[in-house]
């Protein structure tokens, strides 16, 4: 199974959903957290239990850098690694899609913003009325290793994964600080049919882009003109 392929994505989503739903203690805590009539003491106990189970699941699903449980109000009620709960999930659209089963998204968080891959599944699927969502995320620094993309694809060829707006999701071989909030030069150049352009660091390169099947992403490969053309 190729990492980054639709089958790998579905395998991760299916594995996350299956592991969470087969964890009876996590299911019990999720049910208590979904019920708004549950007493505060019970809610607190359910949260503590959910944290313990998420810690255990993260050791089992090591590709994820974080696992979180989100209640029907969109509030993170338990997480591994542990942090103070009560934060509201930023992108509600992925939660809405996950309520119907499973969902994948690329989100940008922090200041300056950096990308992360998000895999989300309903604890009780389908559950579109009072969904409790389990979310597994892969933080930006772990995306390359998770997808098994080396710094240099082949020789001096560098690779990038970008979203539909041309914003970088993965830069295989960063030259200095990467601005993940700004489209790469390849986005405009290749969209206009110009395969030869200057890269983000000013080097003259030849680039090509290909859709990543099953994802709202593209893979861009760049090679320096001097390496591609040699003495021509």
Secondary structure, DSSP 8 states (H G I E B T S, - for coil): --TTSHHHHHHHHHHHHHHHHT-HHHHHHHHHHH-TTS-HHHHHHHHHHHHHHHHHHHHHSTT-SEEEEE-TTSBEEEEES------B-S-HHHHHHHHTSEEEEEEEETTTTEEEEEEEEESSSS--SS--EEEEEEEHHHHHHHHT--SSSBTTBEEEEEETT-BEEEETT--S---TTSB-HHHHHHHTT--EEE-TTS-EEEEEEEE-TTSSEEEEEEEEHHHHHTT-
